[in-house]
Every structure is written in C-alpha cells, then in structure tokens.
Amino acid sequence: KEKVEITKEQQALMKIITDAYNRHQIPQDVAKKLLQDQYSAEENFLLLTEMATSQVQVLVEFTKNIPGFLSLDREDQIALLKGSAVEAMFLRSAQVFSRKMPSGHTEVLEERIRKSGISEEFITPMFNFYKSIGELHMVQEEQALLTTVTILTPDRPYVKDQQAVERLQETMLDVLRKLCVLQHPQEPQYFARLLGRLTELRTLSHYHTEMLVSWRMNDHKFTPLLCEIWDV
Ligand SMILES: CCOC(=O)c1ccc(NC(=O)c2c3c(nn2-c2ccccc2)CCN(S(=O)(=O)c2cccs2)C3)cc1
C-alpha cells in the first residue's frame, strides 16, 4: 500500500488556496435578503443577479491567489476566468447550499431560487447537482482545490498556452488526490467521484448558456459584469 504524503510545499499551497477561498463568502446582507420575507419572481431574480455579480468579483480576487496564475499569459488568465465563471459559481452555490444552514433556511433559499423566473428544465439539474455535491461532504480544502482545478482547465476557449495551464492544474490535482486519500481512507474512489462532478458541472453550464438566451428573450436584465463574463 503506497504511503501517501503531502509535502511541505503542497501543505503551504493548500493553505494559501483554502484561506483565499474562505476569505470570500456571500455578503451576509445579501444572503439575509434572500432569506427574508416573500419576494416577487422579479425581486428574486434581481437578488440572484446581485449575488452572481458579487460571485464573479470574488472569483477574480480568488484566482489572483492561485500560485502561478498571475505568471500565466494575461489573455489566458482572462480566458480561464471567462471559461470557468459559471462553473465556479455553481460549485460555490452547491457548497453554500449544502452547508449546514440554520434549519429551514435551505428550504427557504430553495423556494426563492425556484420562484425567480428560472425555468424548471434548469432548476431540476441544478438542485440535483447541489445535492450530489452535498453528499460528498467535502472538507473546505477539497472545495477550494476543486474550484482551483475547475478554473485551471486547459481546454477553455481561446487559451493559447494550454501546456502552462495543464502544468498548474496537474500540481493542484496531485494535492487534491492525496488529500482525498488522506481524508476518505475508506473510499479509494472518492477522488474519481470528485472529478466526476466536474463533468456534471460542464453540463450545468451548458444549461446555463441556454437559459441566458431565454432570459434575454424575456427581457431579463443582467449587470454589465455578468454580460461581460457571460458574453451576453
Ligand atoms: C461573495 C461570494 O459570493 C458567493 O459566495 C456566492 C455563492 C453563490 C451564489 N449563487 C447564486 O447567485 C445563485 C444563482 C442560482 N442559484 N444561486 C444560489 C445562491 C445561493 C445558494 C445556492 C444557489 C441560480 C441562478 N444563478 S444565475 O447566475 O444563473 C442567475 C439567474 C438570474 C440572475 S443570475 C445564480 C452567488 C454568490
């Protein structure tokens, strides 16, 4: 049985990434608004727009803390951000959703999101994904590393130096793999299950692109930052 050991450098890398990941949570006032009294579909939608916008701002800040990210080609940094923004948001959403919220909050939150003008065909796979992430009971280091692995996907559109991104992603995958073995010794397949969620995430982001078209048709407004990052 090969002895799995996280090196000092990998320990330091994990700490930087996890601290950066935890530094940004949903602004309490926004999350509170989402849980407060009855809203109309329009106000729910507006709240989600506000939350998604703050998520993008947080994502940009987070990527700056990924060791090596700022050494990548500038245009590739932008391509990675644009290519992973939706996936990173749904990964973060799943983690917010599955976190032990005060009892009843999760249901209220689910109700608000279901009543925000988003069509059922998108809502169902989204909540299935949230539940499948919740079932993994990831520790915060795994959550932060999985988001980092998602951001460092080499084959995003317009990435020029894919090898450079691949090298960075492999560094993160190696730490994540070891962490999974150490955190879930009874589940040798845990790491593979984690990576399988990234495939589910891509499907979700394809749904999201389709939904954007229908939202535009129903004249839903987005913020300039969301239009920029979602190419709408
Ligand atoms: C400051 C750090 O920010 C965070 O940590 C953060 C975390 C999660 C989110 N999540 C969301 O905004 C969000 C969305 C949805 N659910 N959902 C959600 C919120 C809380 C818990 C679980 C899920 C569905 C629709 N999209 S959307 O982008 O397609 C959209 C449709 C219409 C307008 S915007 C957004 C935001 C910020």
Ligand as a Chemical Component Dictionary entry (heavy atoms), coordinates in Angstrom:
data_LIG
# 
_chem_comp.id                   LIG 
_chem_comp.type                 NON-POLYMER 
_chem_comp.pdbx_formal_charge   0 
_chem_comp.three_letter_code    LIG 
# 
loop_
_chem_comp_atom.comp_id 
_chem_comp_atom.atom_id 
_chem_comp_atom.alt_atom_id 
_chem_comp_atom.type_symbol 
_chem_comp_atom.charge 
_chem_comp_atom.model_Cartn_x 
_chem_comp_atom.model_Cartn_y 
_chem_comp_atom.model_Cartn_z 
_chem_comp_atom.pdbx_ordinal 
LIG C1  C1  C 0 -19.419 36.929 -2.440  1  
LIG C2  C2  C 0 -19.273 35.475 -2.749  2  
LIG O1  O1  O 0 -20.448 35.060 -3.450  3  
LIG C3  C3  C 0 -20.815 33.789 -3.197  4  
LIG O2  O2  O 0 -20.242 33.098 -2.389  5  
LIG C4  C4  C 0 -21.973 33.300 -3.986  6  
LIG C5  C5  C 0 -22.368 31.991 -3.849  7  
LIG C6  C6  C 0 -23.434 31.520 -4.588  8  
LIG C7  C7  C 0 -24.103 32.350 -5.466  9  
LIG N1  N1  N 0 -25.145 31.773 -6.148  10 
LIG C8  C8  C 0 -26.055 32.405 -6.896  11 
LIG O3  O3  O 0 -26.019 33.567 -7.206  12 
LIG C9  C9  C 0 -27.123 31.525 -7.377  13 
LIG C10 C10 C 0 -27.663 31.515 -8.648  14 
LIG C11 C11 C 0 -28.581 30.496 -8.693  15 
LIG N2  N2  N 0 -28.642 29.916 -7.508  16 
LIG N3  N3  N 0 -27.753 30.545 -6.710  17 
LIG C12 C12 C 0 -27.567 30.139 -5.365  18 
LIG C13 C13 C 0 -27.449 31.064 -4.343  19 
LIG C14 C14 C 0 -27.293 30.621 -3.027  20 
LIG C15 C15 C 0 -27.224 29.251 -2.747  21 
LIG C16 C16 C 0 -27.361 28.338 -3.807  22 
LIG C17 C17 C 0 -27.515 28.780 -5.108  23 
LIG C18 C18 C 0 -29.329 30.130 -9.913  24 
LIG C19 C19 C 0 -29.244 31.168 -10.966 25 
LIG N4  N4  N 0 -27.948 31.798 -10.989 26 
LIG S1  S1  S 0 -27.626 32.586 -12.372 27 
LIG O4  O4  O 0 -26.318 33.129 -12.266 28 
LIG O5  O5  O 0 -27.887 31.685 -13.451 29 
LIG C20 C20 C 0 -28.721 33.873 -12.458 30 
LIG C21 C21 C 0 -30.007 33.795 -12.792 31 
LIG C22 C22 C 0 -30.622 35.035 -12.743 32 
LIG C23 C23 C 0 -29.808 36.038 -12.358 33 
LIG S2  S2  S 0 -28.287 35.414 -12.056 34 
LIG C24 C24 C 0 -27.412 32.403 -9.798  35 
LIG C25 C25 C 0 -23.712 33.666 -5.603  36 
LIG C26 C26 C 0 -22.644 34.152 -4.851  37 
# 
loop_
_chem_comp_bond.comp_id 
_chem_comp_bond.atom_id_1 
_chem_comp_bond.atom_id_2 
_chem_comp_bond.value_order 
_chem_comp_bond.pdbx_ordinal 
LIG C1  C2  SING 1  
LIG C2  O1  SING 2  
LIG O1  C3  SING 3  
LIG C3  O2  DOUB 4  
LIG C3  C4  SING 5  
LIG C4  C5  SING 6  
LIG C4  C26 DOUB 7  
LIG C5  C6  DOUB 8  
LIG C6  C7  SING 9  
LIG C7  N1  SING 10 
LIG C7  C25 DOUB 11 
LIG N1  C8  SING 12 
LIG C8  O3  DOUB 13 
LIG C8  C9  SING 14 
LIG C9  C10 DOUB 15 
LIG C9  N3  SING 16 
LIG C10 C11 SING 17 
LIG C10 C24 SING 18 
LIG C11 N2  DOUB 19 
LIG C11 C18 SING 20 
LIG N2  N3  SING 21 
LIG N3  C12 SING 22 
LIG C12 C13 SING 23 
LIG C12 C17 DOUB 24 
LIG C13 C14 DOUB 25 
LIG C14 C15 SING 26 
LIG C15 C16 DOUB 27 
LIG C16 C17 SING 28 
LIG C18 C19 SING 29 
LIG C19 N4  SING 30 
LIG N4  S1  SING 31 
LIG N4  C24 SING 32 
LIG S1  O4  DOUB 33 
LIG S1  O5  DOUB 34 
LIG S1  C20 SING 35 
LIG C20 C21 DOUB 36 
LIG C20 S2  SING 37 
LIG C21 C22 SING 38 
LIG C22 C23 DOUB 39 
LIG C23 S2  SING 40 
LIG C25 C26 SING 41 
# 
